[in-house]
Amino acid sequence: MQPYDPHASKRPVNLTLNSDLVARARAEGLNLSTLAEEAVAAALTRIGLAKFAAEIAQACRVHEPYLEEYGSLGDAVRAAADAAE
């Protein structure tokens, strides 16, 4: 899943980059707009993954007391199956 709409229209923006870096990138035929877009998309993906991991961790912290008090559904199913035998 893309962290943005890759089909959205392009718009001009101003970036300030190291002049030597720009010169070397252009000498290698690199497309700075594409590279910048890819870098921003990668950063958004990293941020999204970090947020997702934090949400999962929080959900686990909330769920742990429930498991301690009531146990898991899997444990209950296994206990019922064992009792039925």
C-alpha positions in Angstrom: 0.0 0.0 0.0 1.3 3.4 -1.0 1.5 6.1 1.8 0.2 8.6 -0.8 -1.8 8.8 -4.0 0.8 8.2 -6.8 -1.6 9.4 -9.4 -2.2 12.8 -7.8 -1.1 15.8 -9.9 2.5 17.1 -9.5 3.1 20.6 -8.1 6.3 22.6 -8.0 8.1 23.0 -4.7 11.3 24.7 -3.6 14.0 22.5 -2.1 17.4 23.6 -0.8 20.1 21.0 -1.4 23.9 21.0 -1.2 25.2 22.3 -4.5 27.9 19.7 -4.8 25.3 17.0 -4.2 23.1 18.4 -6.9 26.0 18.7 -9.4 27.1 15.1 -8.8 23.5 13.8 -9.1 22.9 15.7 -12.3 26.3 14.4 -13.7 25.0 10.9 -13.0 21.8 11.7 -14.8 19.7 11.3 -11.6 16.2 12.8 -11.6 16.1 14.9 -8.4 12.3 15.2 -8.4 11.9 11.4 -8.6 14.5 10.8 -5.9 12.9 13.4 -3.6 9.5 11.9 -4.1 10.8 8.4 -3.4 12.6 9.6 -0.2 9.5 11.4 1.1 7.4 8.3 0.4 9.9 6.1 2.2 9.9 8.4 5.2 6.1 8.4 5.3 6.2 4.6 5.1 8.6 4.4 8.0 6.5 6.8 10.0 3.3 4.8 9.3 5.0 1.5 10.3 6.3 3.1 13.5 2.8 4.4 14.3 1.3 0.9 13.6 3.9 -0.8 15.8 3.1 1.6 18.6 -0.7 1.0 18.2 -0.1 -2.8 18.3 2.2 -2.4 21.4 -0.5 -0.3 23.1 -3.2 -2.9 22.3 -1.0 -5.7 23.7 -0.5 -3.7 26.9 -4.3 -3.2 27.2 -5.0 -6.9 26.4 -2.5 -8.4 28.9 -4.6 -7.6 32.0 -7.6 -9.2 30.3 -5.7 -12.4 29.6 -4.4 -12.5 33.1 -8.0 -12.2 34.5 -9.9 -14.3 32.0 -7.4 -16.3 30.0 -7.4 -16.7 26.3 -10.1 -18.0 24.0 -7.7 -20.7 22.8 -7.1 -21.9 26.3 -10.9 -22.0 26.9 -11.5 -24.0 23.7 -8.7 -26.5 24.5 -10.0 -26.9 28.1 -13.5 -27.6 26.8 -12.2 -30.1 24.2 -10.2 -31.8 26.9 -13.2 -32.0 29.2 -15.4 -33.4 26.4 -13.0 -36.3 25.9 
